[in-house]
Amino acid sequence: MAHIVLMGNLRQYTGGEAEFDLDARTVRQLFTMLSDRHPTLTPHLAEGLAVAIDGQIYQDAWLEAIEPESEVHLLPQIAGG
């Protein structure tokens, strides 16, 4: 299972839980699993987050693959400039 880490203020929507081990194969599936476990997190997942999979940062990466041994960090969307 992939190891998932919530960064920043996201843990306030999960009752303080910031790390999960989930069997998600894509970012879309990961977001669905997190929404099912923590419905108060759902609007924040929908508004867009940056996702780092094994150190590579993606934005709007719904279909990016997640390997079983991956470490995935969810962080606030990164603004361009």
URPE-V663696 format. One record per residue. N is the residue number from 1. RES is the residue in one letter. SS is DSSP state (@ for helix, = for strand, . for the rest). PSI is psi in degrees with one decimal (999 if undefined). D_LAST is the distance of its C-alpha to the last C-alpha in Angstrom with 1 decimal. Layout:
<<N	RES	SS	PSI	D_LAST> <N	RES	SS	PSI	D_LAST>>
This chain:
<<1	M	.	145.1	35.4> <2	A	=	147.7	31.7> <3	H	=	122.5	30.7> <4	I	=	132.9	28.0> <5	V	=	125.7	26.2> <6	L	=	129.1	24.4> <7	M	.	163.2	21.8> <8	G	@	-141.1	21.0> <9	N	@	7.4	22.9> <10	L	@	-29.1	23.9> <11	R	@	-18.8	27.3> <12	Q	@	-18.3	28.4> <13	Y	@	0.2	28.7> <14	T	.	20.4	30.9> <15	G	.	27.2	33.5> <16	G	.	-8.9	31.9> <17	E	.	125.7	32.1> <18	A	.	-10.3	29.0> <19	E	=	139.7	30.4> <20	F	=	153.3	32.2> <21	D	=	114.8	33.9> <22	L	=	150.9	33.7> <23	D	.	58.4	34.9> <24	A	.	137.8	31.9> <25	R	.	-16.8	31.5> <26	T	=	165.5	28.2> <27	V	@	-40.2	25.2> <28	R	@	-46.1	26.7> <29	Q	@	-39.1	30.0> <30	L	@	-47.9	28.5> <31	F	@	-38.6	26.9> <32	T	@	-44.8	30.3> <33	M	@	-43.0	32.2> <34	L	@	-39.2	30.1> <35	S	@	-39.5	30.5> <36	D	@	-39.2	34.2> <37	R	@	-35.4	34.6> <38	H	.	82.1	32.4> <39	P	@	-29.2	32.2> <40	T	@	-14.1	30.3> <41	L	@	-21.4	27.3> <42	T	@	-49.2	27.3> <43	P	@	-30.3	25.1> <44	H	@	-31.2	22.4> <45	L	@	-38.8	22.6> <46	A	@	-31.4	22.6> <47	E	.	-11.8	19.4> <48	G	.	127.9	17.5> <49	L	=	155.0	17.0> <50	A	=	145.3	15.7> <51	V	=	126.2	18.8> <52	A	=	118.6	19.6> <53	I	=	112.5	22.8> <54	D	.	41.4	24.6> <55	G	.	-9.8	21.4> <56	Q	=	122.8	19.4> <57	I	=	133.0	16.4> <58	Y	=	147.9	16.4> <59	Q	=	142.4	14.9> <60	D	.	52.6	17.3> <61	A	.	47.6	19.9> <62	W	.	-35.3	23.1> <63	L	.	4.6	25.3> <64	E	.	136.5	24.2> <65	A	=	146.0	27.5> <66	I	.	120.8	28.3> <67	E	.	155.2	31.2> <68	P	.	-30.6	33.9> <69	E	.	9.2	33.2> <70	S	.	154.1	29.4> <71	E	=	125.8	27.5> <72	V	=	126.7	24.8> <73	H	=	131.7	22.3> <74	L	=	127.3	20.8> <75	L	=	161.1	17.8> <76	P	=	145.7	15.5> <77	Q	.	137.0	12.8> <78	I	.	123.1	9.6> <79	A	.	141.6	6.6> <80	G	.	165.2	3.7> <81	G	.	999	0.0>>
